Amino acid sequence: MNTPPTTRTRVRRVATNAAYDSATLHAIIDDAYICHIAFTDDHGTHCIPTACWREGPHLYIHGSNGSRMLKRLMEQDVCVTITHVDGLVMARSAFSHSMNYRSAMIYGRFAPVPESDKAATMAAFMESLVPGRQADVRPGSANELAATTVLRITLDEAACKVRSGGANEEEGDESLPHWAGELPLRRVRQQPLRNADCNAALPGYISRWLEQS
């Protein structure tokens, strides 16, 4: 499903890299652990990283009830960004270098998740980190849930920008005697490190998580 661009989301610089479809947007969010949220308050403008996850057409975050940021996010429109760097693009000219990336920008206002849905939403967050983990931990207590604010923002006003491939060279640079190409980057999952006081066997879901590296 495509989301028509708005004045805020229309990509103007290298518009050919823009994407407004939900499949691209969801894939970028689902591959992220952290988003950055820009907002303002009496102390100025801030851009704060925070954990995020997606359920359906919403992006979710959470924090303490006393969080200054969470309070502001329910009072004003904000901008949420996510970026994955997939490679460094080497060109024969210094000014033709680039990066391959997947990025998303989401505009709107966060709203609180109802108290009745909070436990299920936090369980979904745990599953988004490592599938299978929620069933292997102590669930949040009533006091812990009461002290936590969970917010969500719709994905109705969003845009993605994606670049892949090699360098776009200036005419004539192809003949220069310099190396050109892409230096791919990827995230690697490493061996789990057990707590010194942990005697539990390594769960199968963690082994499966590791195999996905």
C-alpha positions in Angstrom: 0.0 0.0 0.0 1.4 3.4 -1.0 1.3 6.5 1.2 1.0 9.6 -0.9 3.8 12.1 0.0 2.8 15.2 1.9 4.6 18.6 2.0 6.7 17.3 4.9 7.5 13.9 3.4 8.0 14.5 -0.3 11.7 13.8 -1.1 13.2 16.5 -3.3 16.9 15.7 -3.3 17.6 12.6 -5.4 13.9 11.9 -5.6 14.5 8.7 -7.5 15.7 7.1 -4.2 12.4 7.8 -2.5 9.8 5.2 -1.5 6.4 5.7 0.0 5.1 2.2 0.2 4.4 0.5 3.5 6.4 -2.7 2.7 9.7 -0.7 2.5 8.8 1.4 5.6 7.9 -1.7 7.7 11.1 -3.5 6.6 13.3 -0.6 7.7 11.5 -0.2 11.1 11.6 -4.0 11.7 15.4 -4.1 11.1 16.0 -1.3 13.7 16.6 -1.4 17.4 16.8 2.4 17.8 15.1 5.4 16.4 15.9 9.1 16.8 13.1 11.5 17.8 13.4 15.2 17.2 11.2 17.5 19.4 11.4 20.9 21.1 10.8 22.1 24.7 11.6 25.2 26.8 15.3 24.2 26.7 15.5 24.1 22.9 15.5 21.4 20.2 16.5 17.8 21.0 17.1 14.6 19.0 17.1 11.6 21.3 17.7 8.0 20.5 15.3 5.4 22.0 14.4 1.8 21.5 11.5 1.2 19.1 9.4 -1.5 17.6 6.5 -1.9 15.2 3.1 -3.5 15.5 0.9 -3.1 12.4 0.6 0.5 11.3 2.3 2.0 14.4 5.8 2.6 15.7 6.1 2.1 19.5 8.4 3.5 22.2 8.4 3.3 26.0 9.9 4.9 29.1 9.4 6.1 32.6 6.2 8.0 33.5 8.4 10.9 34.5 10.2 11.2 31.2 10.3 14.8 30.0 10.6 13.6 26.4 7.5 11.3 26.5 5.4 14.2 27.9 6.5 16.5 25.1 5.8 13.9 22.4 2.1 13.9 23.3 1.9 17.7 23.0 3.5 18.4 19.6 4.2 17.0 16.2 7.6 15.3 16.0 9.9 13.7 13.5 11.2 10.1 13.9 14.1 8.9 11.9 15.7 5.5 11.3 18.9 4.8 9.3 20.8 1.7 8.3 24.1 2.1 6.5 24.7 -0.8 4.1 28.0 0.2 2.5 30.5 2.9 1.6 30.6 3.8 -2.1 34.0 4.6 -3.5 34.3 6.7 -6.6 37.3 8.0 -8.6 36.4 11.5 -7.6 36.3 12.6 -4.0 33.0 14.4 -4.5 31.3 11.4 -6.1 31.7 9.2 -3.1 28.4 8.1 -1.4 26.9 5.6 1.0 24.3 2.9 0.4 21.6 3.1 3.0 18.0 2.6 4.0 16.3 5.4 5.9 12.8 6.4 7.0 11.3 9.6 8.4 7.9 9.6 10.2 5.9 12.6 11.1 3.1 12.9 13.5 2.2 13.0 17.2 2.6 10.2 19.7 -0.4 8.9 21.7 -0.5 6.8 24.8 -1.3 3.1 24.6 -4.3 2.2 26.9 -3.4 0.7 30.2 -5.4 -2.4 29.3 -3.0 -3.0 26.2 0.2 -2.1 27.9 1.3 -5.6 29.0 0.7 -7.2 25.6 2.5 -4.3 23.9 5.5 -4.7 26.1 5.5 -8.4 25.4 5.5 -7.7 21.7 8.6 -5.4 22.3 10.4 -8.3 24.0 9.6 -10.6 21.1 10.8 -8.0 18.6 14.2 -8.1 20.3 14.6 -11.9 20.4 11.7 -14.1 19.3 11.0 -16.6 22.0 12.4 -14.5 24.9 9.0 -13.3 26.3 8.1 -16.9 27.3 11.4 -17.3 29.1 11.4 -14.3 31.5 9.5 -13.0 34.5 6.6 -10.9 33.1 6.4 -7.2 34.1 4.8 -6.7 37.5 1.7 -4.5 38.0 4.0 -1.9 39.6 6.5 -2.0 36.8 3.8 -1.6 34.2 2.1 1.2 36.2 5.4 3.1 36.2 5.9 2.8 32.4 4.5 4.9 29.6 4.1 3.3 26.2 3.5 5.6 23.2 2.8 4.9 19.6 2.7 7.0 16.4 0.9 6.1 13.2 2.9 5.5 10.0 0.4 7.5 7.9 2.8 10.3 7.1 6.2 8.8 6.3 8.8 8.6 3.6 11.8 6.3 2.9 14.9 6.8 1.0 17.1 3.9 -0.2 20.3 3.8 -2.1 22.2 0.7 -3.4 24.8 -0.1 -6.1 28.1 1.5 -7.1 29.3 5.0 -7.7 27.6 7.5 -10.0 30.7 8.8 -11.7 31.1 12.2 -13.4 31.6 12.0 -17.1 35.2 11.3 -17.9 36.1 10.0 -14.4 35.8 6.4 -15.5 39.2 6.6 -17.2 41.0 7.8 -14.1 43.5 5.2 -12.6 41.8 5.0 -9.2 39.9 2.1 -7.6 36.1 2.4 -7.5 33.5 0.2 -6.0 31.4 -0.5 -2.9 32.6 -1.5 0.6 29.6 -3.5 2.0 28.8 -3.3 5.7 26.6 -5.6 7.7 25.6 -6.2 11.3 27.1 -9.3 12.8 25.7 -11.3 15.8 28.4 -12.6 18.1 28.5 -15.4 20.6 26.4 -14.9 23.7 28.2 -14.0 27.0 26.7 -15.7 30.0 26.4 -13.8 33.3 28.8 -15.1 36.0 25.8 -16.1 38.2 23.8 -17.7 35.4 23.6 -21.5 35.4 20.7 -21.9 32.9 21.4 -23.7 29.7 21.6 -21.6 26.5 18.0 -21.5 25.2 17.2 -22.8 21.7 15.7 -19.4 20.7 19.1 -17.7 21.4 20.9 -20.3 19.3 18.4 -19.6 16.5 19.0 -15.9 16.9 22.7 -16.5 16.5 22.2 -18.5 13.4 20.5 -15.6 11.7 23.7 -13.6 11.6 
